[in-house]
Structure formats: C-alpha cells, structure tokens
Amino acid sequence: FDHEYYKVQSRKRYYEKQLLFMREQEEAQSAHYYAALAGEYDPVATRMPFKSLENKYRF
C-alpha cells in the first residue's frame, strides 16, 4: 500500500479548498471595497463650475 500517495493527495485537496476559500474571501472583500467607493462617489464634484453634469459621470 502506498500511504505516501494518499497523504500527498489529501494535502493537495486541503490546499485547493484553502485556495478556493481565500479567493472567495478576496472577492467579497473587493466587493465591499467597491461598494464603499460607490457610496462615497459624488458625481457633482466632477463637473465644471456652472456647467451641467456630463452623462459619462452619471451612474
């Protein structure tokens, strides 16, 4: 019986699960970051004084 093979495969599976979990955490973190940025977004601050707001700056 080759116990070393099973040990290595188990470690690979554990690593893959850990990697997927970390990717999901990073995605959630970046989504929260972008949501916070969008909350702070003030399109009126991008317009020129006494001019109307350009459509490309609207949500």
C-alpha positions in Angstrom: 0.0 0.0 0.0 1.3 3.4 -0.9 0.4 5.7 2.0 2.6 8.5 0.8 0.4 8.9 -2.3 -2.8 9.3 -0.2 -1.0 11.7 2.1 0.1 13.9 -0.8 -3.4 13.8 -2.4 -5.0 14.7 0.9 -2.7 17.7 1.2 -3.4 18.8 -2.3 -7.2 18.6 -1.7 -6.8 20.6 1.5 -4.7 23.2 -0.3 -7.3 23.5 -3.1 -10.0 24.0 -0.5 -8.0 26.6 1.2 -7.2 28.4 -2.1 -10.9 28.5 -3.0 -11.8 29.8 0.4 -9.2 32.6 0.1 -10.4 33.5 -3.4 -14.0 33.8 -2.2 -12.8 36.0 0.8 -10.9 38.3 -1.6 -13.8 38.6 -3.9 -16.1 39.5 -1.0 -13.6 42.0 0.3 -13.1 43.7 -3.1 -16.9 43.9 -3.5 -17.2 45.6 -0.1 -14.4 47.9 -1.1 -16.1 48.9 -4.4 -19.4 49.3 -2.6 -17.7 51.7 -0.2 -16.2 53.6 -3.0 -19.5 53.9 -4.8 -21.1 55.2 -1.6 -18.5 58.0 -1.5 -18.9 58.8 -5.2 -20.0 62.4 -5.7 -20.6 63.0 -9.5 -21.4 66.6 -8.9 -17.8 67.2 -7.8 -16.6 66.1 -11.3 -18.5 68.8 -13.2 -17.1 72.2 -14.1 -18.5 75.2 -12.2 -21.8 76.5 -13.6 -21.9 73.6 -16.2 -24.3 70.7 -16.3 -23.1 67.2 -15.4 -21.8 65.1 -18.3 -23.6 61.8 -18.9 -20.4 59.7 -18.6 -20.1 60.6 -14.9 -23.6 59.5 -14.1 -24.4 56.1 -12.6 
